[in-house]
């Protein structure tokens, strides 16, 4: 079991390992906007991966932008999803 973060649905799950921090966005393909650090080509799931704290800090703004886009999308009842 991994920690899962939710806001009006599951946003992301935190999957740490010894070598990589992986954050799986359950419906990452649907998050509005451009999020180049979200990787994957499946129907819904996208992942952000960080190899160390320096990479995490470098990608912090991208991670925050994806989460804010999710929250903005889900907070607006006029938007589908």
C-alpha positions as CSV (number, residue, x, y, z in Angstrom):
1,X,0.0,0.0,0.0
2,X,1.3,3.5,-0.8
3,X,0.0,6.9,0.3
4,X,-2.6,8.3,-2.0
5,X,-3.5,12.0,-2.1
6,X,-7.0,12.9,-3.0
7,X,-9.0,16.0,-3.8
8,X,-12.4,15.2,-5.3
9,X,-11.0,11.9,-6.6
10,X,-7.6,10.3,-6.3
11,X,-4.9,12.7,-7.5
12,X,-1.6,10.8,-7.1
13,X,0.1,8.0,-5.2
14,X,3.6,8.2,-3.8
15,X,5.8,5.3,-4.7
16,X,9.3,5.6,-3.1
17,X,12.1,3.2,-3.7
18,X,15.8,3.2,-2.9
19,X,16.7,4.8,-6.2
20,X,13.7,6.7,-7.6
21,X,10.7,8.6,-6.2
22,X,7.8,7.9,-8.4
23,X,4.5,9.9,-8.2
24,X,1.7,8.2,-10.1
25,X,-1.1,10.5,-11.2
26,X,-4.1,8.2,-11.5
27,X,-5.8,10.4,-14.2
28,X,-2.8,12.3,-15.3
29,X,-3.7,12.3,-19.0
30,X,-6.8,14.3,-18.2
31,X,-5.2,17.0,-16.1
32,X,-5.7,20.3,-18.1
33,X,-2.7,22.1,-19.4
34,X,0.8,21.2,-20.5
35,X,2.8,19.1,-18.0
36,X,6.0,17.9,-19.7
37,X,7.3,16.0,-16.7
38,X,4.2,13.7,-16.7
39,X,5.4,10.6,-18.5
40,X,3.4,7.8,-20.0
41,X,1.3,6.9,-22.9
42,X,-1.5,4.9,-21.4
43,X,-5.2,6.0,-21.5
44,X,-5.1,7.7,-18.1
45,X,-2.1,7.2,-15.8
46,X,0.9,9.5,-15.9
47,X,4.0,9.4,-13.7
48,X,6.6,11.9,-12.5
49,X,10.0,10.4,-11.5
50,X,12.8,11.9,-9.5
51,X,16.2,10.3,-8.9
52,X,17.4,12.4,-6.0
53,X,16.5,15.6,-4.1
54,X,18.2,17.8,-6.6
55,X,15.9,16.5,-9.3
56,X,12.9,16.8,-7.1
57,X,13.8,20.4,-6.3
58,X,14.4,21.1,-10.0
59,X,10.9,19.7,-10.8
60,X,9.1,21.2,-7.9
61,X,7.3,23.8,-9.9
62,X,6.2,21.2,-12.5
63,X,4.9,19.0,-9.7
64,X,3.0,21.9,-8.1
65,X,1.6,23.0,-11.4
66,X,0.1,19.6,-12.1
67,X,-1.4,19.4,-8.7
68,X,-2.8,22.9,-8.9
69,X,-4.3,22.2,-12.4
70,X,-6.0,19.1,-10.9
71,X,-7.4,21.1,-8.0
72,X,-8.6,24.0,-10.2
73,X,-10.2,21.5,-12.6
74,X,-12.0,19.6,-9.8
75,X,-13.0,22.8,-7.9
76,X,-14.9,24.2,-10.9
77,X,-18.3,22.4,-11.1
78,X,-18.9,23.7,-14.7
79,X,-16.0,21.7,-16.1
80,X,-16.5,18.0,-16.9
81,X,-14.6,15.4,-15.1
